[in-house]
Amino acid sequence: MPDAEVIPFPVTPMRRLENAMQNLVKAQEEQRRAVQAFQDSVSQLRTQATLLRESVRDFDEELRQLGQEARRAHAAALTLEHTAGRL
């Protein structure tokens, strides 16, 4: 919570309005900074999600290739087993 400002009385209505406007401007500046920080965070999250998607895609491709190699190795083992059985 922001520090409270003690306003001496009597204060003219114009001075109170000026204080209120100054506080409003400060609040708007803080809100702008908060919105910018939020937008930066969303941008970073988007970047990380993209990197994760690419990593998962690469991992999926590696698994696909590994599966193909395993099928070839299995077929070769069956062929070798069949050949050994005929000897």
N, C-alpha and C positions, 0 to 999 in steps of 0.2 A: 504494500500500500504506500502511495507517495506520502512524503512528509506533509503534514498539515501546515497551512500558513495562517498564522494568527492575524486576523484583520482587525485593526483598531477601530473602535466606533467612536463617534459617528463617522461613517464613510459615506461619501456621496453616492447616489445611485450610479452615476457615470463611472466612478472609480470601481465600484463593485462589478459593473458590466465589463470594464476593461480587464479586471482580474479574471473574470469568468472566461472572457475571450482568450486571454493568454493561456489559461489552463486548458481550454479547448484545443488551441493550436498545439500545445505540448502533447495532449492526448492523441491528436491526429498524427503527429510525428511518430509517437511510439507505436501507434497502430500501423502506420506505413512500414516501419522497421519490422514489426512482427509479421506483417503480410509478406514482406520481402524474404524474411527468414523462412517462412512457411513455403514460399514458392521455390526457394533454393533447395529446401529439404525434399520437396516433391521432385525437383529436377534430379537431385542426387539419387533418389529412390528409383526414378525411371531409368537412369543410367545403370544402376546396379541390377535392376530387373532385366535389362537388355543383356548385360554381361552374363547373368545367370542363365537366361534363355539360350544364349550362344554356347555356354558351357554344357548345358544339358543336351543340346543338339549334338555337340561334339562327342559327348559321352555315349549318346545313343548310336552315333555312327561307329564309334569304336566297338560297342557291343555287337552291332550288326556284323562288322568285319570279323570279330572274334567268333561269332556264331558260325559264319561261313567257314572259317579255318577249322573249327571243331568238327563240322560236318565232313569236310574233306579228310581230316585226320581219322574220323570214324570210318569213312568209306575205305580209306587206305588200310586201316587195321582189319576190316572185314575181308578185304581182298587178300591181305597177307595171311590171315587165318585160314581162308579158303584154300589158298595155295599150299600152306603148310599141311593142311588136312589131306591133300592129294599126294603128298610125298610119302 
